[in-house]
Amino acid sequence: MKRDLVPVVVQQHVQEAIALRNTRSFLVRAPHVKLNQLRRLDDRLAAHLDGLDVAGEYGSKLVADALETPAPGEMFAATVRAIEGRNVAGLENSLALAQALPDSQAGLVSAFGWVSASSLRGITRALLEAPDAFRRRVGLAACALHGADPAASLTIALKDADAALRARAWRVVASLGRVDLLPDCINAMADADADCVFEAARAAVLLGDRREAVAALRTMALVSGRHRRHALSLVLKLLESTEVHAVLKTLSQNPADARLLIRGIGACGDLHYIPWLIQQMQDPKLARIAGEAFSLITGVDVARQNFERALAESPEAGASDDPEDDSVAMDEDHGLPWPDLEKIAAWWQTTRHRFVAGSRYFMGEPPSFAHCLAVLKEGYQRQRIAAAEWRCLLQPGTPLFNTAAPAWRQQRWLGITATAVEA
């Protein structure tokens, strides 16, 4: 141990890095967090990880010891240290634990997304060439998180016997905008594995298909399943208004689908449903999500425009219904403002003439590539996620912007994109 090392400080670096990573897993999907706020958390997380780096072997030992309880945060911290410290044994330990304990895998993958691409030289290639399907899946995820094309390793994975590897490969195809693989996406919708079918259909619509994949997603949106919510959000951005109405009418017949129905209205962007949305703001269980859907269509910021109200008591919080979310204990409405129905109704009455009936709206404007770029710069995380998908739908072949990447990396990408647009 270095003479000037303070063990209690190093231990604090470990604890804070774990806690901040776990907080971050919620914030990247949060409805009240913007990129600059994510940057502040990321800077704090980076500072604690730097502290562990300065602590050298002792810091690495403490994060390795934390893996006695290998939850996502512990896995993240240990894997970042192993990668950045070129600790082969430490990385092997992380990979072996994550393979044995699926609940920790989100932490492992997020570590590969956190570190710089230069830190992964040699590591990713070894993973892609590994005989084990799990390691190849991690290698594919690492490539996608950094916008790198795995080339031949990707096309091989698409035909692998392991369903989880195939599903990850289709997700990578979508992330990279590999339009050349669109015919393969459509063929893969005949896969026997439900996850593969969804990922292939999602990739196909992001790459430009407007027939088979749209029909497949429409079916998924109307039946119970882990991908239902995402399928609905995607397909309602693409269907014609009459078809949108038919889907929403089906959802409206089941009271248990009330939240899904509201999310669908926000995704479709149809002004016709605005009065109904405003009425849902009377129900404490639906008010905040209805306000979010209203904002997603009109671009109104309920909190900033002083359209919110105080509420003495909140309804009981529930877990997120997102199967990709490793923060399932958090109320999915946490952070959303409580909309004031009267203020919002008055605003809509005086402002609706600015909107063109029959047009689709996203954040106050008809969806466009430039507008989506603006939302990626200034919007809240859920809005930014939608903007990233809209860009791919508007210009198939566009790589899917990673709204969960370290904030400084996102800011650099956005700067490069803005310069390219201006040129």
Backbone hydrogen bonds, N-H to C=O, Kabsch-Sander energy under -0.5 kcal/mol:
donor,donor_aa,acceptor,acceptor_aa,energy
5,L,2,K,-1.6
9,V,6,V,-0.9
10,V,6,V,-2.0
11,Q,7,P,-2.6
12,Q,8,V,-1.6
13,H,9,V,-2.0
14,V,10,V,-1.9
15,Q,11,Q,-2.5
16,E,12,Q,-2.8
17,A,13,H,-2.3
18,I,14,V,-2.2
19,A,15,Q,-2.4
20,L,16,E,-2.9
21,R,17,A,-2.0
22,N,18,I,-2.0
23,T,19,A,-2.2
24,R,20,L,-2.7
25,S,21,R,-1.7
26,F,22,N,-0.7
26,F,23,T,-1.0
27,L,23,T,-2.2
28,V,24,R,-2.3
29,R,26,F,-1.7
30,A,27,L,-1.4
33,V,30,A,-0.5
35,L,379,G,-0.6
38,L,34,K,-2.3
39,R,35,L,-2.3
40,R,36,N,-1.3
41,L,37,Q,-1.6
42,D,38,L,-2.8
43,D,39,R,-2.5
44,R,40,R,-1.6
45,L,41,L,-2.7
46,A,42,D,-2.8
47,A,43,D,-1.9
48,H,44,R,-1.9
49,L,45,L,-2.2
50,D,46,A,-2.4
51,G,47,A,-1.9
52,L,48,H,-1.7
53,D,49,L,-1.8
54,V,50,D,-2.6
55,A,51,G,-1.6
56,G,53,D,-1.3
58,Y,55,A,-1.2
60,S,56,G,-2.1
61,K,57,E,-2.3
62,L,58,Y,-2.1
63,V,59,G,-2.0
64,A,60,S,-2.0
65,D,61,K,-2.6
66,A,62,L,-1.6
67,L,63,V,-0.6
67,L,64,A,-1.1
68,E,65,D,-1.8
69,T,66,A,-1.8
71,A,69,T,-2.5
75,M,71,A,-2.6
76,F,72,P,-2.6
77,A,73,G,-2.3
78,A,74,E,-2.3
79,T,75,M,-2.3
80,V,76,F,-2.6
81,R,77,A,-2.1
82,A,78,A,-2.2
83,I,79,T,-2.7
84,E,80,V,-2.8
85,G,81,R,-2.1
86,R,83,I,-1.2
87,N,82,A,-2.8
88,V,86,R,-1.1
91,L,87,N,-2.3
92,E,88,V,-2.4
93,N,89,A,-2.1
94,S,90,G,-2.0
95,L,91,L,-2.6
96,A,92,E,-2.5
97,L,93,N,-2.5
98,A,94,S,-2.7
99,Q,95,L,-2.1
100,A,96,A,-1.7
101,L,97,L,-2.2
104,S,101,L,-2.2
105,Q,102,P,-1.6
107,G,104,S,-0.7
108,L,104,S,-1.3
109,V,105,Q,-2.6
110,S,106,A,-2.2
111,A,107,G,-1.4
112,F,108,L,-1.4
113,G,109,V,-1.5
114,W,110,S,-1.6
115,V,111,A,-2.1
119,S,116,S,-0.7
120,L,116,S,-0.5
120,L,117,A,-1.3
121,R,118,S,-1.1
123,I,120,L,-0.6
124,T,120,L,-2.2
126,A,122,G,-1.6
127,L,123,I,-2.0
128,L,124,T,-2.7
129,E,125,R,-1.5
130,A,127,L,-1.2
136,R,132,D,-1.7
137,R,133,A,-2.1
138,V,134,F,-2.0
139,G,135,R,-2.4
140,L,136,R,-2.4
141,A,137,R,-2.2
142,A,138,V,-2.5
143,C,139,G,-2.0
144,A,140,L,-2.4
145,L,141,A,-2.5
146,H,142,A,-1.0
146,H,143,C,-0.8
147,G,144,A,-1.3
148,A,143,C,-3.0
153,S,150,P,-1.7
154,L,151,A,-1.2
155,T,151,A,-1.5
156,I,152,A,-2.1
157,A,153,S,-1.7
158,L,154,L,-1.7
159,K,156,I,-1.3
160,D,157,A,-1.5
163,A,161,A,-0.6
166,R,162,D,-2.0
167,A,163,A,-2.7
168,R,164,A,-2.1
169,A,165,L,-2.2
170,W,166,R,-2.3
171,R,167,A,-1.8
172,V,168,R,-2.0
173,V,169,A,-2.2
174,A,170,W,-1.9
175,S,171,R,-2.3
176,L,172,V,-2.3
177,G,173,V,-0.9
177,G,174,A,-0.6
178,R,173,V,-1.9
179,V,177,G,-2.0
181,L,178,R,-1.9
182,L,179,V,-2.0
185,C,181,L,-2.0
186,I,182,L,-2.1
187,N,183,P,-2.0
188,A,184,D,-2.1
189,M,185,C,-0.6
189,M,186,I,-1.0
190,A,187,N,-1.5
191,D,188,A,-2.1
197,V,193,D,-2.0
198,F,194,A,-2.3
199,E,195,D,-2.6
200,A,196,C,-2.5
201,A,197,V,-2.5
202,R,198,F,-3.1
203,A,199,E,-2.4
204,A,200,A,-2.3
205,V,201,A,-2.3
206,L,202,R,-2.1
207,L,203,A,-1.6
208,G,205,V,-0.9
209,D,204,A,-2.8
215,A,211,R,-2.4
216,A,212,E,-2.2
217,L,213,A,-2.5
218,R,214,V,-2.2
219,T,215,A,-1.9
220,M,216,A,-2.1
221,A,217,L,-2.1
222,L,218,R,-0.7
222,L,219,T,-1.0
223,V,220,M,-0.9
228,R,225,G,-1.4
231,A,227,H,-2.7
232,L,228,R,-2.6
233,S,229,R,-2.2
234,L,230,H,-2.1
235,V,231,A,-2.7
236,L,232,L,-2.2
237,K,234,L,-1.1
238,L,235,V,-1.5
239,L,235,V,-1.9
244,V,240,E,-2.7
245,H,241,S,-2.5
246,A,242,T,-1.7
247,V,243,E,-2.2
248,L,244,V,-2.7
249,K,245,H,-2.5
250,T,246,A,-1.8
251,L,247,V,-2.0
252,S,248,L,-2.2
253,Q,249,K,-0.7
253,Q,250,T,-0.9
254,N,251,L,-1.6
257,D,254,N,-2.5
258,A,255,P,-1.6
261,L,257,D,-2.9
262,I,258,A,-2.1
263,R,259,R,-2.4
264,G,260,L,-2.4
265,I,261,L,-2.1
266,G,262,I,-2.1
267,A,263,R,-2.1
268,C,264,G,-2.4
269,G,265,I,-1.6
270,D,265,I,-0.5
271,L,269,G,-0.6
271,L,359,S,-0.6
273,Y,270,D,-1.4
274,I,271,L,-1.8
277,L,273,Y,-2.4
278,I,274,I,-2.5
279,Q,275,P,-1.7
280,Q,276,W,-1.5
281,M,277,L,-0.6
281,M,278,I,-1.1
282,Q,279,Q,-1.6
283,D,280,Q,-1.4
286,L,283,D,-1.6
287,A,283,D,-2.4
290,A,286,L,-2.4
291,G,287,A,-2.2
292,E,288,R,-2.0
293,A,289,I,-2.2
294,F,290,A,-2.4
295,S,291,G,-2.1
296,L,292,E,-2.4
297,I,293,A,-1.5
298,T,294,F,-2.8
299,G,295,S,-2.8
302,V,300,V,-0.9
305,Q,301,D,-2.7
306,N,303,A,-1.4
307,F,302,V,-3.0
309,R,338,W,-3.1
320,S,330,M,-0.5
325,D,322,D,-1.9
326,D,324,E,-0.6
330,M,327,S,-1.8
332,E,318,G,-0.6
334,H,331,D,-1.8
336,L,333,D,-2.3
340,D,307,F,-3.3
341,L,339,P,-0.8
344,I,340,D,-2.5
345,A,341,L,-2.8
346,A,342,E,-2.1
347,W,343,K,-2.3
348,W,344,I,-2.7
349,Q,345,A,-2.1
350,T,346,A,-1.7
351,T,347,W,-1.4
352,R,348,W,-2.2
354,R,351,T,-2.4
355,F,352,R,-1.6
357,A,355,F,-0.7
359,S,356,V,-1.8
361,Y,269,G,-2.1
362,F,365,E,-3.2
363,M,296,L,-4.0
364,G,297,I,-2.2
365,E,362,F,-1.2
372,C,368,S,-2.4
373,L,369,F,-1.7
374,A,370,A,-1.8
375,V,371,H,-2.0
376,L,372,C,-2.3
377,K,373,L,-1.3
378,E,374,A,-2.3
379,G,375,V,-3.1
381,Q,33,V,-2.2
382,R,30,A,-1.1
384,R,380,Y,-2.7
385,I,381,Q,-2.5
386,A,382,R,-1.8
387,A,383,Q,-2.3
388,A,384,R,-2.3
389,E,385,I,-1.6
390,W,386,A,-2.5
391,R,387,A,-2.1
392,C,388,A,-1.2
393,L,389,E,-2.3
394,L,390,W,-2.7
395,Q,391,R,-2.2
397,G,206,L,-0.7
398,T,395,Q,-1.7
400,L,175,S,-1.8
401,F,399,P,-0.5
403,T,401,F,-1.1
405,A,402,N,-1.1
409,R,406,P,-0.9
410,Q,406,P,-2.1
411,Q,407,A,-2.6
412,R,408,W,-1.6
413,W,409,R,-2.5
414,L,410,Q,-2.8
415,G,411,Q,-1.9
416,I,412,R,-2.2
417,T,413,W,-2.7
418,A,414,L,-2.6
419,T,415,G,-1.9
420,A,416,I,-2.1
421,V,417,T,-2.4
422,E,418,A,-2.3
423,A,419,T,-2.0
